[in-house]
Amino acid sequence: MNFTNENSLSNWKEKTIKKVVYYYREENVEKITIQIKFTSGYQIIYSDDRGILRIVQVDRVLENPQIFNNMNQIEYLSWQSYYSQNKKNICKWIVSWDQRVLKNVGGYYSVGKKHGLWVDLFLNFWNQERVFEIGEYYNGLRIGKWNFFKDGQKIGGGFYSIDGQKQGKWIELDQGFYFRKQVKYNGEYNQNGKKVGRWDILYKQNTEPFKLMYIFNIFKGCSGGGIYNQEGNQQKIGKWVELYERFDIYAQITYNGQYNMNDMKVGRWDSMNINKCKYDLIKEYYICLFSGGGVYNQEGEQRKFGKWTELDEDFKETHNGVYNQEGMKVGRWDIMQYDSENKNIKQLVADRMIQKEIRRRLAIGQNFIMKNKSFLLVKII
C-alpha cells in the first residue's frame, strides 16, 4: 500500500490534492480524477465530481496513514486495528476486502510503526489481482529480502538495506500491474537506492511465461527498457523503449527513441501499436500499420518540431500534422483511424484551420462534408 512521509502525522496539515486513479472491471478500465482531502480532524475524504466517495478516520497512533490507490480499494478495502491489553503501544493490523477478512494479511505496529514480518497489499491490489508483498519491517522501514507473490508463486522482489533503501538486483512490478497488464522491470539499484545501468521490460499475456519484450520496426529490433546513468540521479540516457501509461493486452503501445545525457528526449521518437502490427514472412520483419511519432529538437529542450503523427489518449486515432520551431501546432492536422474490419486506415477529420467553417455548416444541419472524395469531415464537438 501507499505510505508517504508527506502524509505522516508529524507532517499532517489540512490540504486537498488531486490524484488520477483507475476503476478496474473485468471488461474495461476507467480513468478517474479524484480529490483527497486531509482535514484538521484527522480524516481523509475521497471524492470525485459526483460527490464524496468515502471518509476514513485516521488512527492517530499510526505514523503513516494508508492511502487508497484505485477506485476498487476506495469501494471495498478496509483496515482494523486490535490493541494488546498488556502492551498498549502494540497493535495488530487486519485487512478486509468487501467486509471479508483476508487471511494471514497484515502484521503488527509497535509505537505507531510497522515491525516484524508483514504481508502487505501490492499498490494496485484489487479483487481480481491479488498480489502481496511479503517481508520484514524494522522501526517502520523495510529491510532484507522482500518478494511479490501472486497465486502462491513468487513473481518478483529484491533486497532493502538497513536504512530501507532498495539495493542490488530487483524485479519490480509495474505500478498498474493486473491481468491485462502483466509487466515487470528487471534491473539494479545502487547503494543509495537509485536505479543504474540497464533496466529491461518483462511482459506476458494470459498464462504464457514472462519474457523480455522485443520491439520490431521496419528497420531494426530493440528490447524494451533502456539505460540509467551511473551517477545515481536516475537519468535516462541513450536508446529507450517505453510503455504507454495505459499499456495492456488491448493497447500494446510503446514509445521508442533516444535520450541525451541530460535525460531529455532528442531526435526521432516512434510510437507503435503492437496490436496493429503484422509479420511479413518474406521480408522477415514486423510492419506496423498504425504507428506514429516525430522528431524532438537536438538542443535538449524536448520540443517537438516538423511532421508528427500522435496517438490520441484512447489509442483509436492518430493526429497528423506539423509543429513549428517553437513547438506549436500549425497548419493542417488530420485525424486518421484504423479500420480493423477492412484492415486499412481511414482519414476521418482534416484541416484543423477550418473547424470554424465545419461548425457553421453543422449548425445549419449538415452532418458531414465530402471534399475531393478523399476524406470525410465529421461532427466536431
C-alpha positions in Angstrom: 0.0 0.0 0.0 0.9 3.7 -0.3 2.8 5.3 2.5 4.4 8.8 2.3 6.3 10.9 4.8 4.4 13.9 3.4 1.1 12.4 4.8 2.7 11.2 8.1 1.1 12.5 11.3 4.2 14.5 12.1 3.7 16.4 8.8 -0.1 16.4 8.9 -1.8 19.6 7.7 -5.2 20.4 6.2 -5.0 20.2 2.4 -6.6 18.8 -0.8 -4.8 17.0 -3.5 -5.9 15.6 -6.9 -5.0 12.1 -8.0 -5.6 10.1 -11.1 -6.8 6.6 -10.3 -8.3 3.7 -12.3 -11.5 1.7 -11.8 -10.8 -1.9 -12.8 -13.6 -4.1 -14.1 -13.3 -7.4 -15.9 -14.4 -5.9 -19.2 -12.7 -2.5 -19.1 -10.7 0.1 -17.1 -11.9 3.6 -16.4 -9.6 6.5 -15.7 -10.9 8.9 -13.0 -9.6 12.0 -11.3 -10.4 12.2 -7.6 -9.8 14.6 -4.8 -8.2 13.6 -1.5 -8.8 15.9 1.4 -6.8 15.8 4.7 -8.8 17.5 7.4 -7.8 19.1 10.7 -9.9 16.4 12.4 -7.5 13.7 11.0 -9.9 12.5 8.4 -9.1 11.6 4.8 -12.1 12.3 2.5 -12.1 10.8 -1.0 -14.4 12.5 -3.6 -15.0 13.0 -7.3 -17.3 15.0 -9.5 -20.3 13.0 -8.2 -19.6 13.8 -4.5 -18.0 12.1 -1.5 -16.8 8.5 -2.2 -15.5 7.7 1.3 -14.4 9.1 4.6 -11.6 7.5 6.6 -10.9 8.4 10.2 -7.1 8.1 10.7 -5.8 6.2 13.7 -3.5 8.8 15.3 -1.3 6.2 16.9 0.0 5.2 13.4 2.8 7.2 12.0 1.9 6.8 8.3 -1.8 6.6 7.3 -2.7 4.3 4.4 -3.8 5.9 1.1 -6.1 4.1 -1.4 -4.6 3.8 -4.9 -7.6 2.8 -7.1 -11.4 3.1 -7.1 -11.8 -0.6 -6.2 -9.8 0.0 -3.0 -11.9 3.0 -2.1 -15.0 0.9 -2.5 -14.0 -2.3 -0.9 -10.8 -2.1 1.2 -10.7 -1.6 4.9 -8.3 -2.0 7.9 -9.0 -2.9 11.5 -6.6 -2.5 14.4 -6.6 -4.6 17.6 -4.5 -3.3 20.5 -2.9 -5.6 23.1 -4.4 -5.2 26.6 -1.0 -5.6 28.2 1.0 -3.6 25.7 -0.9 -0.5 24.6 1.8 0.5 22.1 1.4 -2.7 20.1 -1.5 -3.3 17.7 -2.3 -6.0 15.2 -3.4 -4.7 11.7 -6.0 -6.8 9.9 -7.1 -6.2 6.3 -10.6 -6.8 4.8 -12.0 -6.8 1.3 -15.7 -6.3 0.8 -16.2 -6.9 4.6 -14.3 -10.2 4.4 -11.1 -10.6 6.3 -8.1 -11.5 4.1 -6.5 -14.4 5.9 -2.8 -14.0 7.1 -2.6 -10.5 5.6 -1.3 -7.6 7.6 1.1 -7.5 10.6 1.9 -5.6 13.8 2.6 -2.0 14.7 4.9 -1.1 17.5 4.8 2.5 18.8 3.0 3.5 15.6 5.5 1.9 13.2 5.3 -1.4 11.3 7.5 -4.0 12.9 8.4 -7.7 12.2 7.0 -9.9 9.4 4.3 -8.3 7.3 2.1 -9.3 4.4 1.4 -6.1 2.6 -1.0 -5.5 -0.3 0.5 -4.6 -3.6 0.0 -0.9 -4.6 -2.6 -1.8 -7.2 -4.3 -4.6 -5.3 -8.0 -5.4 -6.1 -10.2 -8.4 -6.1 -9.2 -9.8 -9.5 -5.5 -9.0 -9.0 -4.5 -10.3 -5.5 -0.7 -9.6 -5.4 1.0 -9.4 -2.0 4.4 -8.1 -0.8 6.0 -10.2 1.9 9.0 -9.3 4.1 10.2 -7.7 7.3 9.9 -4.2 8.8 12.2 -2.7 11.4 11.1 0.5 13.1 8.8 1.3 10.2 11.4 0.6 7.4 11.5 -2.4 5.1 14.7 -4.4 5.5 16.2 -7.5 3.9 14.5 -9.7 1.3 11.1 -8.7 0.1 9.1 -10.7 -2.5 6.0 -10.2 -4.7 3.6 -13.2 -4.6 0.6 -13.9 -6.8 -1.5 -17.1 -6.6 1.1 -18.5 -4.2 4.0 -18.0 -6.7 6.9 -15.6 -6.4 6.8 -13.1 -9.3 9.4 -10.6 -8.2 11.3 -8.9 -5.4 14.7 -7.8 -4.1 16.6 -6.5 -1.1 16.3 -3.5 1.2 19.2 -2.1 3.2 19.1 -1.5 6.9 18.1 2.1 6.0 15.1 0.9 4.0 16.7 1.6 0.6 16.4 -0.8 -2.4 19.8 -2.3 -3.3 21.2 -4.6 -5.9 19.2 -6.5 -8.4 15.4 -6.2 -8.4 12.4 -7.5 -10.3 9.7 -4.9 -9.9 6.1 -5.0 -10.9 4.6 -2.1 -12.9 2.5 0.1 -10.6 -0.6 -0.7 -12.7 0.1 -4.4 -12.8 -3.0 -6.5 -13.3 -4.1 -9.5 -15.5 -4.2 -7.3 -18.7 -1.0 -5.5 -17.9 1.4 -8.1 -16.7 4.6 -6.0 -16.9 7.7 -6.3 -14.8 11.0 -4.4 -14.8 14.4 -6.1 -14.2 17.4 -4.0 -13.2 19.7 -2.8 -10.4 19.8 -0.2 -7.6 23.0 1.4 -6.3 23.9 1.8 -2.6 21.8 4.9 -2.4 18.6 3.3 -3.7 18.8 4.8 -7.2 18.3 2.9 -10.5 21.5 2.5 -12.5 22.6 0.7 -15.7 20.3 -1.5 -17.8 16.6 -2.0 -16.9 14.6 -4.4 -19.1 10.9 -4.8 -19.5 9.4 -8.3 -19.0 5.9 -9.0 -20.3 3.5 -11.8 -20.5 0.0 -12.4 -21.9 -2.5 -14.7 -20.3 -0.9 -17.9 -19.0 2.4 -17.7 -21.0 5.7 -17.2 -19.1 7.3 -13.8 -18.6 9.8 -12.9 -21.3 11.9 -9.9 -22.5 9.9 -7.5 -24.6 11.4 -7.1 -28.0 10.1 -4.5 -30.4 10.5 -4.6 -34.1 10.0 -1.9 -36.7 10.8 -1.9 -40.4 14.5 -1.3 -39.9 15.6 -2.9 -36.7 14.6 -4.5 -33.4 15.3 -3.4 -29.8 14.5 -4.7 -26.4 12.1 -2.9 -24.1 13.6 -0.6 -21.5 16.9 1.2 -21.5 19.9 2.5 -19.5 20.1 4.8 -16.5 23.4 6.7 -16.0 25.9 5.6 -13.3 25.8 8.9 -11.4 22.9 7.8 -9.3 20.4 10.6 -10.3 18.2 8.1 -12.3 18.6 10.0 -15.6 17.8 8.0 -18.7 20.4 8.0 -21.5 20.7 6.5 -24.9 18.1 4.4 -26.6 14.8 3.6 -24.8 11.6 1.7 -25.4 9.0 3.0 -23.0 5.4 1.8 -22.4 2.2 3.9 -22.9 0.7 4.8 -19.5 -2.4 2.6 -20.1 -0.4 -0.3 -21.9 -2.3 -3.6 -21.7 -3.1 -6.5 -24.0 -5.6 -4.4 -26.0 -3.3 -1.3 -26.1 0.2 -2.6 -26.6 1.7 0.8 -27.4 5.4 1.7 -27.0 7.4 4.8 -27.5 10.9 4.2 -28.9 13.7 6.8 -29.2 16.8 8.4 -27.7 17.6 10.4 -24.6 20.6 12.8 -24.4 23.0 12.9 -21.4 20.6 15.2 -19.6 17.6 12.9 -19.6 15.9 14.8 -22.4 14.3 13.2 -25.5 16.1 14.1 -28.7 15.8 13.2 -32.4 13.4 10.7 -33.8 10.8 9.0 -31.5 8.3 6.4 -32.8 5.1 5.2 -31.2 4.0 1.7 -32.1 0.7 -0.1 -31.5 1.9 -3.7 -31.5 -1.7 -4.9 -31.8 -1.8 -3.4 -35.3 1.5 -5.0 -36.4 1.8 -8.0 -38.7 4.8 -10.1 -39.6 6.0 -10.2 -43.2 7.2 -13.8 -43.8 9.1 -12.8 -46.9 10.9 -9.7 -45.7 11.2 -11.2 -42.1 10.2 -8.1 -40.1 7.1 -6.7 -38.5 5.1 -3.9 -40.3 3.1 -1.6 -38.1 0.2 -0.1 -39.9 -0.9 2.0 -37.0 2.1 3.8 -35.7 3.2 7.4 -35.1 6.0 9.6 -33.9 8.2 12.5 -34.9 11.3 14.5 -34.1 12.4 16.4 -30.9 15.0 19.1 -31.4 18.6 18.4 -30.6 19.1 21.3 -28.2 17.7 19.2 -25.3 14.6 21.2 -24.7 12.4 18.2 -25.5 10.5 20.3 -28.0 8.6 18.8 -31.0 9.1 20.2 -34.5 8.3 19.2 -38.0 5.9 16.5 -39.1 4.3 14.4 -36.2 1.9 11.5 -36.0 0.4 11.4 -32.5 -1.8 8.7 -30.9 -4.8 10.0 -29.0 -5.4 9.1 -25.4 -7.7 6.3 -26.3 -5.3 5.0 -28.9 -8.0 4.7 -31.5 -6.9 7.5 -33.8 -3.7 9.3 -34.9 -3.4 13.1 -35.3 -1.1 14.1 -38.1 0.4 17.5 -38.7 3.3 19.9 -38.2 4.9 21.7 -35.3 6.8 24.9 -35.8 10.3 25.7 -34.3 8.6 26.9 -31.1 6.9 23.5 -30.6 3.5 24.8 -31.5 1.0 23.1 -33.8 0.4 24.9 -37.1 -1.4 24.4 -40.4 -3.3 21.3 -41.4 -3.8 18.5 -38.9 -5.6 15.3 -39.9 -7.2 12.6 -37.8 -6.8 9.0 -39.0 -8.5 5.9 -37.7 -7.5 2.2 -38.2 -10.4 0.2 -39.7 -10.0 -3.2 -38.1 -12.7 -4.8 -40.2 -11.2 -3.8 -43.6 -7.5 -3.8 -42.3 -6.8 -0.3 -43.6 -6.6 3.3 -42.4 -9.4 5.9 -42.9 -9.0 9.6 -42.8 -11.8 11.0 -40.7 -11.1 14.6 -40.0 -8.9 17.0 -41.8 -7.7 20.6 -41.6 -7.9 22.0 -38.1 -7.7 25.5 -39.5 -11.3 25.2 -41.0 -13.0 23.8 -37.9 -15.0 27.1 -37.5 -16.4 26.6 -41.0 -17.3 23.0 -40.2 -19.2 24.0 -37.1 -21.1 26.7 -39.1 -22.2 24.1 -41.6 -23.1 21.6 -38.9 -25.2 24.3 -37.2 -27.4 24.6 -40.3 -28.0 20.8 -40.4 -25.1 19.2 -42.3 -23.9 16.0 -40.6 -20.9 15.6 -42.8 -19.0 17.1 -45.7 -17.3 15.3 -48.5 -14.2 17.0 -50.1 -12.4 15.7 -53.1 -13.8 12.3 -52.1 -10.6 11.7 -50.2 -11.7 12.3 -46.7 -14.7 12.7 -44.5 -15.3 15.7 -42.2 -17.4 14.5 -39.3 -19.1 16.2 -36.4 -16.8 18.2 -34.2 -17.9 19.0 -30.6 
